[in-house]
């Protein structure tokens, strides 16, 4: 109970502090409320609310998290309307039927529109089977496009290696390492042959290459997150508090 | 009825799959425009799928509110966020949704001042969790774990100024790791994944893989 009260006091104190800081900044004219000030205060509030999770899971974080989910969903609905449904269905099929736009309605659009509506029938107990037609169209389309594109881009292109006998020795060594890495990793993932003897030895080299790749990916991802963290801290210190120019 | 529920979807998948796979090898204008039109149809159908996702999300939170499940009060904020964004989006700065999307509206304000900061902060929090997870699990117990640890440390130090301050070779070695052993292993993985994707695509086209049809008859 004492711990819970302490958490409430901490959250309440931070809220009061945030409020006071903004009032001071607005009254001194360091933030322009009707310019971009309100946006900066909102952004700072969401940033701090999200970071409050680092202390522990709390109501402020949960409110911000749920608002974020809602806003993201609303954003995608509106963007889908403006980028897909409005230009592809509304303006090409519906508007020309009811209004003389100088363009004939494109009735071929009825086909994907119907399939799209069928997809929404997933929630109807009686007509849910119609959504299978839409999924079959999308899945078949994806499967058909995948086969030739993957063969070309991710198999044939990836099997193209530079010459092992380059004019420069370091380049030749690198080319050899790439060849060795690809072959050994493929052998490691080839489970039809028992990993013993030569195959076992080569697959061990494959594991080393994989470990280097996983380590590199981990390091790269950590630094990408760090970059985002620096961006948020910069936003708080520079854009909101104006302590950094 | 079984014909409509099972045979027709399998036939659609087969026809679409075979047609799009062969289309790639036909360098004719008609073939190119077919790909363009059908891909756009796919995007249009995908546009309707957004409403499927929205229904699913709203249904989940509505159920939480209706049954007064633990934390149901927070679900109200999902509707609040979505409602405000959709209203601003459809209002479209006074031009309404049937006109072209306007610039500098409240909808854009919501995007830049709510979604972008909240999303970036959410992802940046992962930096703390990854660091704490790495501290607890990164132990050089085996040769493989040691290789992974060294590669990660070099790549991390090679990307920050302190790495260059320690040794000017850190960025060079980090770049080499990324472009030679990392690239080789990623190529191997990519080739394996592609063979798997092609095999799955063939199974879908020939009706062996039917999970996309869902349950029931």
Contacts between the chains, C-beta under 8 A, distances in Angstrom:
chain1	res1	chain2	res2	distance
A	38	B	113	7.8
A	39	B	109	6.2
A	39	B	112	6.6
A	39	B	113	4.0
A	40	B	113	7.7
A	42	B	113	4.5
A	42	B	114	6.3
A	42	B	117	7.8
A	43	B	113	5.0
A	43	B	114	7.7
A	43	B	116	7.6
A	43	B	117	3.9
A	44	B	117	7.8
A	46	B	113	7.9
A	46	B	114	6.1
A	46	B	117	4.9
A	46	B	118	4.4
A	46	B	121	6.8
A	47	B	117	5.2
A	47	B	118	7.7
A	47	B	121	4.8
A	50	B	118	6.0
A	50	B	121	3.9
A	50	B	122	5.8
A	50	B	125	6.5
A	51	B	121	6.4
A	51	B	125	7.0
A	53	B	125	6.3
A	54	B	125	6.8
A	54	B	128	6.0
A	59	B	74	7.8
A	62	B	71	6.9
A	62	B	74	4.7
A	63	B	74	6.3
A	63	B	77	5.4
A	64	B	118	6.4
A	65	B	74	7.8
A	65	B	122	7.9
A	66	B	74	4.7
A	66	B	75	6.6
A	66	B	76	7.9
A	66	B	77	3.9
A	66	B	78	4.9
A	66	B	81	7.1
A	67	B	77	4.7
A	67	B	78	7.6
A	67	B	80	6.7
A	67	B	81	4.2
A	67	B	114	7.1
A	67	B	118	7.7
A	68	B	81	7.0
A	68	B	114	7.1
A	68	B	115	6.9
A	68	B	118	4.1
A	68	B	119	7.0
A	68	B	122	7.2
A	69	B	57	7.3
A	69	B	78	5.4
A	69	B	81	7.0
A	70	B	77	6.3
A	70	B	78	4.1
A	70	B	79	6.4
A	70	B	80	6.3
A	70	B	81	2.6
A	70	B	82	3.9
A	70	B	83	7.5
A	70	B	85	7.2
A	71	B	81	4.1
A	71	B	82	7.0
A	71	B	84	7.6
A	71	B	85	5.0
A	71	B	110	6.0
A	71	B	114	5.0
A	71	B	115	5.3
A	71	B	118	7.7
A	72	B	81	8.0
A	72	B	115	5.9
A	72	B	119	7.5
A	73	B	53	7.7
A	73	B	54	5.7
A	73	B	57	5.7
A	73	B	58	8.0
A	73	B	78	7.5
A	73	B	81	7.7
A	73	B	82	4.9
A	73	B	85	7.9
A	74	B	81	6.5
A	74	B	82	4.0
A	74	B	83	7.2
A	74	B	84	7.2
A	74	B	85	2.9
A	74	B	86	4.5
A	74	B	89	6.7
A	74	B	110	8.0
A	75	B	85	5.6
A	75	B	89	7.5
A	75	B	107	7.9
A	75	B	110	7.4
A	75	B	111	6.0
A	75	B	115	5.9
A	76	B	50	5.7
A	76	B	53	7.9
A	76	B	54	7.8
A	77	B	50	6.2
A	77	B	51	7.3
A	77	B	54	5.8
A	77	B	82	7.7
A	77	B	86	5.9
A	77	B	89	7.4
A	78	B	85	6.8
A	78	B	86	6.2
A	78	B	89	3.0
A	78	B	90	7.0
A	78	B	97	7.9
A	78	B	107	6.4
A	80	B	47	4.9
A	80	B	50	4.4
A	81	B	89	7.6
A	81	B	97	6.3
A	82	B	89	7.9
A	82	B	97	7.7
A	82	B	100	7.9
A	82	B	101	4.4
A	84	B	43	6.0
A	84	B	44	6.1
A	84	B	46	7.5
A	84	B	47	3.6
A	85	B	44	7.5
A	85	B	47	5.1
A	85	B	48	7.8
A	86	B	97	7.6
A	86	B	98	7.8
A	88	B	40	6.8
A	88	B	43	7.5
A	88	B	44	4.8
A	88	B	47	7.4
A	89	B	44	6.6
A	90	B	98	7.3
A	108	B	37	7.9
A	109	B	44	7.4
A	111	B	41	6.8
A	112	B	40	8.0
A	112	B	41	3.9
A	112	B	42	7.7
A	112	B	44	4.1
A	112	B	45	5.2
A	113	B	44	6.9
A	115	B	41	7.8
A	115	B	45	5.0
A	116	B	44	6.2
A	116	B	45	4.7
A	116	B	47	6.6
A	116	B	48	3.1
A	116	B	49	7.7
A	117	B	48	6.7
A	119	B	45	6.5
A	119	B	48	5.2
A	119	B	49	5.8
A	119	B	52	6.1
A	120	B	48	6.1
A	120	B	51	6.1
A	120	B	52	6.3
A	120	B	55	7.8
A	122	B	52	6.4
A	123	B	55	6.6
A	128	B	214	7.8
A	128	B	216	7.5
A	129	B	4	7.0
A	129	B	5	4.4
A	129	B	216	7.5
A	131	B	214	7.9
A	132	B	5	6.8
A	132	B	9	4.1
A	132	B	212	7.9
A	132	B	213	5.2
A	132	B	214	6.9
A	133	B	8	6.4
A	133	B	9	5.6
A	133	B	12	6.0
A	134	B	45	5.8
A	134	B	48	7.9
A	135	B	9	7.3
A	135	B	212	4.9
A	135	B	213	7.2
A	135	B	214	7.8
A	136	B	8	7.8
A	136	B	9	3.8
A	136	B	10	7.0
A	136	B	12	4.1
A	136	B	13	4.3
A	136	B	16	7.6
A	136	B	212	7.0
A	136	B	213	7.5
A	137	B	12	5.4
A	137	B	13	7.7
A	137	B	16	6.0
A	137	B	41	7.9
A	137	B	42	7.5
A	137	B	45	6.6
A	138	B	42	6.0
A	138	B	45	6.0
A	138	B	46	7.2
A	139	B	13	5.7
A	139	B	204	5.7
A	139	B	212	4.7
A	140	B	12	5.9
A	140	B	13	3.6
A	140	B	14	6.8
A	140	B	15	7.0
A	140	B	16	3.2
A	140	B	17	4.4
A	140	B	20	7.6
A	140	B	204	6.9
A	140	B	205	6.8
A	141	B	16	4.9
A	141	B	17	7.7
A	141	B	20	5.8
A	141	B	38	6.3
A	141	B	39	7.6
A	141	B	42	5.1
A	142	B	42	7.8
A	142	B	201	7.7
A	143	B	13	7.2
A	143	B	16	7.8
A	143	B	17	4.6
A	143	B	20	7.8
A	143	B	21	7.9
A	143	B	200	7.6
A	143	B	201	3.7
A	143	B	202	7.7
A	143	B	204	4.4
A	143	B	205	5.4
A	144	B	16	5.7
A	144	B	17	4.0
A	144	B	18	6.7
A	144	B	19	6.4
A	144	B	20	2.8
A	144	B	21	4.5
A	144	B	23	7.6
A	144	B	201	7.4
A	144	B	205	6.9
A	145	B	20	5.0
A	145	B	21	7.8
A	145	B	24	7.8
A	145	B	35	8.0
A	145	B	39	7.8
A	146	B	197	5.6
A	146	B	198	6.8
A	146	B	201	4.6
A	147	B	17	7.9
A	147	B	21	4.7
A	147	B	24	8.0
A	147	B	198	5.5
A	147	B	201	5.2
A	147	B	202	7.2
A	148	B	21	5.8
A	148	B	24	3.6
A	148	B	25	6.8
A	149	B	24	7.1
A	150	B	194	4.4
A	150	B	197	5.5
A	150	B	198	5.5
A	151	B	194	7.6
A	151	B	198	6.7
A	152	B	24	8.0
A	154	B	190	5.2
A	154	B	191	6.8
A	154	B	193	7.4
A	154	B	194	3.8
A	155	B	191	5.8
A	155	B	194	5.2
A	155	B	195	7.2
A	158	B	187	4.8
A	158	B	190	5.8
A	158	B	191	5.5
A	158	B	194	8.0
A	159	B	191	7.3
A	174	B	176	7.9
A	174	B	179	8.0
A	174	B	180	5.1
A	177	B	180	5.3
A	177	B	181	6.5
A	177	B	184	6.5
A	178	B	180	6.1
A	178	B	183	6.5
A	178	B	184	4.5
A	178	B	187	7.5
A	179	B	184	7.7
A	180	B	184	7.2
A	181	B	180	7.7
A	181	B	181	5.8
A	181	B	183	7.8
A	181	B	184	2.4
A	181	B	185	5.6
A	181	B	187	7.4
A	181	B	188	6.7
A	182	B	184	5.2
A	182	B	187	4.8
A	182	B	188	4.9
A	182	B	191	7.3
A	183	B	188	7.9
A	184	B	188	7.6
A	185	B	184	7.0
A	185	B	185	5.3
A	185	B	187	7.7
A	185	B	188	2.8
A	185	B	189	6.7
A	185	B	192	8.0
A	186	B	188	5.1
A	186	B	191	6.4
A	186	B	192	6.8
A	188	B	188	7.8
A	189	B	188	7.2
A	189	B	189	8.0
A	189	B	192	5.0
A	206	B	185	7.9
A	206	B	188	7.2
A	207	B	144	5.9
A	208	B	144	7.1
A	208	B	147	5.7
A	209	B	181	5.4
A	209	B	184	5.8
A	209	B	185	4.3
A	209	B	188	7.4
A	210	B	185	5.1
A	210	B	188	8.0
A	210	B	189	7.8
A	211	B	144	4.8
A	211	B	145	7.7
A	211	B	147	4.3
A	211	B	148	4.4
A	211	B	151	7.0
A	212	B	147	5.9
A	212	B	148	7.4
A	212	B	151	4.5
A	212	B	177	6.3
A	212	B	181	4.3
A	212	B	182	6.3
A	212	B	185	6.7
A	213	B	151	7.9
A	213	B	181	6.7
A	213	B	182	4.6
A	213	B	184	7.9
A	213	B	185	3.5
A	213	B	186	5.8
A	213	B	189	7.7
A	214	B	148	5.6
A	214	B	151	7.8
A	215	B	147	6.8
A	215	B	148	4.0
A	215	B	149	6.6
A	215	B	150	7.0
A	215	B	151	3.0
A	215	B	152	4.0
A	215	B	155	7.0
A	216	B	151	5.1
A	216	B	152	7.1
A	216	B	155	4.9
A	216	B	177	5.2
A	216	B	178	5.8
A	216	B	181	7.7
A	216	B	182	4.3
A	217	B	182	7.4
A	218	B	130	7.9
A	218	B	134	7.5
A	218	B	148	7.5
A	218	B	152	4.8
A	218	B	155	8.0
A	219	B	151	7.0
A	219	B	152	4.1
A	219	B	153	7.1
A	219	B	154	7.4
A	219	B	155	3.2
A	219	B	156	4.3
A	219	B	159	7.5
A	219	B	174	7.9
A	220	B	155	5.8
A	220	B	159	7.7
A	220	B	178	7.4
A	221	B	130	7.2
A	222	B	127	6.7
A	222	B	130	5.3
A	222	B	131	7.1
A	222	B	134	7.5
A	222	B	152	7.6
A	222	B	156	6.0
A	223	B	155	7.5
A	223	B	156	5.8
A	223	B	159	4.5
A	223	B	160	7.2
A	225	B	123	6.5
A	225	B	124	5.9
A	225	B	126	5.0
A	225	B	127	3.7
A	225	B	130	6.3
A	226	B	127	5.2
A	226	B	160	8.0
A	228	B	120	5.5
A	228	B	123	5.3
A	228	B	124	3.9
A	228	B	127	7.1
A	229	B	124	4.0
A	229	B	127	4.8
A	231	B	120	6.4
A	231	B	124	7.3
A	232	B	117	7.4
A	232	B	120	5.9
A	232	B	121	5.3
A	232	B	124	5.2
A	235	B	117	7.0
